[in-house]
Amino acid sequence: MIQPSWDTIHPSEQLAGTPAVRRDGHWWLVAPNGGAVPTNEPALTRELDSLAVALDAANRAVAHLGTDESEVGRA
């Protein structure tokens, strides 16, 4: 398990601009000062997983709206 640092975080690893980072299947809380703490609490990791799934679904829905011609012009 490679500990992330603020300088090495890829946007795809970060949860919506928060300090929560998922790397190699594990969640971390990463601080700009270089510190990182693994999230070993099962309730927290479940919640972060749920938020990541919901955010992904929302992003897909928004992307679909932008490409669905049947939605163009509807308010």
N, C-alpha and C positions, 0 to 999 in steps of 0.2 A: 504494500500500500504506500503510494508516494504522496507525501504531505504537500498540498498545494500552497503556493504563496501568492500574494496579491499580484505580483508581476507575471506569474505563469498561468493565470486563469484564462481559459478560453471562454468566449461568450456562451457557447453551447453548454458549458459546465455550470454556469451561474444561474441561480433562480431569480429571474426578473430584476436584475440589478441589486439584489440583496447580498449580504455576506454569506449566504448559504450556497455552497458549491458541492456538486456531486462529481466525484472522481473515482474511477475504477469501482463503481458500485457502492461507494460509501459517501455519506454526507459529512461535510466539514463546515465550520463557521470560521471564515477567514477575515482577518483584520488588515487594514492598509499598512499598519506598522510592521507587517511581516509575520505576525503570529497566526497560528491555525489550531483549532480545537476539533477533534473528531466528535461527531454527535453519536454517542453510544446509547443514548436513551431511546428505547424502542418507540415510545409514544411520540417523541419528537421526529424520529425518522419516518414513522408512518404518516405524520402530518405533512412533512416536507414532500414525501412521495405523492400524497393526495394533491397538494398544491401544484406540484410539477405536472401531474396528469391533467388537472383542471386548466392550467395555463396552456398546455399543449393543445387541448381541445378548443379552447377559446381562440388561440392563434390560428388553428385550422379553420374554424368557422369564419373568422374574419377574412382569411385568405380566400375561402370559398365564395364569400359575398362579393369580393372584388373581381372574381372571374366568372360568376354566374350571370350570363346575359339576361336571364329571365327576371333578375332583380333590378336591372338597370332602369332607372326612371321611376321606381316605386318609392313611396315615402312611408 
